Amino acid sequence: MLVRELLALGETVRVVDPLWFGNPFDPHERLELIEDDIRRCGTECLEDVSSVIHLSGLSNDPTADFAPELNNESNVQATGQLAWAVAQKAELEQREIRFLFASSCSVYYTPSVAEDVNVQLMTEELPVAPTANYSKTKRLAEVELLRVAEQYPLFCPTILRKATIFGLAPRRMRFDLVVNAFVMQAWRNRLIPIWGSGEVWRPFLHIRDAVDAYIHLLWVPTEKIRGEIFNLSHKNYRILELAHWITEILEQQRGVEVYVKRDRSKGEFRRSYYVDSEKITQALGFRPERGVADAVLEIWDALERGDLGSEPEKDSRYFNIRWLKETVAKEGAV
């Protein structure tokens, strides 16, 4: 989605991707695709670049826990190697190069129980000490980027701590994300299951707002973003509240009755954080505008049309951990 938007804006784009999920890109005269792993990508990937948008790496707790070595190599070591290469290129050529890094609001994660969920408003200035494998690697990568920036003034990193993404993706849908998963469960079973009490908080962000944020960061003056960390979220929801809101949307807009059922047998869903995103609005004038309602209906309608297959819950492509176990691990990349 981001690549398509950049091409539509007239940009020349080079994508480095191992294509574990296949090739989602249509041929384009201003698109260069390098099939490679970020862990092995050489300096040729940086030829003539003015900006780097670093999205690569394992992207959730299940994959990080399943492949901790790969998680560290891709999320920390490879990020550091790429940052040093970009910084040295900027110094050699005496020009600024932006480095937009996809971090995560999960760095604010604190273990919680139903009676004591984290409702502290998390801002970028607060100290963070994540404990989960995935969020730890994101924080370590942040620290490394800021360390490189101290030594190379023409290296311009910006850290974007994104909330949990939701929304319909045109090429590879993900049903291992909360909102998307709830809609699929509502469509398949007319029931949204909640593990534990559902009292934990999570911030959420539409995928198109994430795309717009990256594009926005490419054009604002570097003095406003160099070395800065920005939270990016549309709204915080309690998980139980979110599930009921989705049922209300579907009942009002599609005439479908869906139930919510709490299942305490599978334990409490403990990851809780409540995030403030005012900094990016006040500093850069950017505010995520897309809410859950439209996304829920877009996903529902795509499921009804059969765009995502007749049994999407069984399609491993839509679930990162399943795909990693069934394909990537067997091919020896893990």
Number of C-alpha atoms within 10 A of each C-alpha: 14 15 16 14 14 17 15 10 10 9 13 15 19 17 16 17 18 15 13 15 15 11 12 11 14 7 9 12 8 12 18 14 15 14 14 15 18 22 18 11 17 13 11 7 15 16 9 8 15 14 17 21 18 17 14 18 23 23 19 20 17 17 20 22 15 16 18 18 12 19 24 22 17 20 28 23 19 20 26 21 18 23 26 20 16 27 26 17 21 21 16 10 10 11 14 19 22 24 25 21 24 20 27 21 27 28 22 24 22 18 16 17 17 15 9 11 19 23 13 10 11 19 19 18 8 9 10 16 14 19 15 18 19 25 24 20 26 27 23 19 23 24 14 17 27 21 15 20 19 11 12 17 16 23 28 27 27 25 23 23 25 25 27 22 20 27 26 21 13 10 12 15 18 20 24 18 17 18 24 22 18 24 27 22 17 23 19 15 12 17 19 24 19 20 19 20 18 21 24 27 22 25 24 23 23 25 22 19 22 21 15 15 18 17 16 13 20 17 8 12 10 17 9 12 21 20 20 15 21 23 22 30 28 23 20 18 18 17 22 21 13 19 25 15 15 22 23 18 19 20 13 10 11 12 10 15 14 21 16 17 14 14 14 14 8 10 10 18 19 21 18 25 27 24 28 19 24 18 17 21 14 10 11 15 11 18 18 20 12 16 16 20 15 14 19 23 19 15 24 20 14 14 19 13 11 12 12 18 13 13 11 19 17 11 14 17 21 19 19 19 22 17 17 23 16 12 15 15 13 10 11 7 12 14
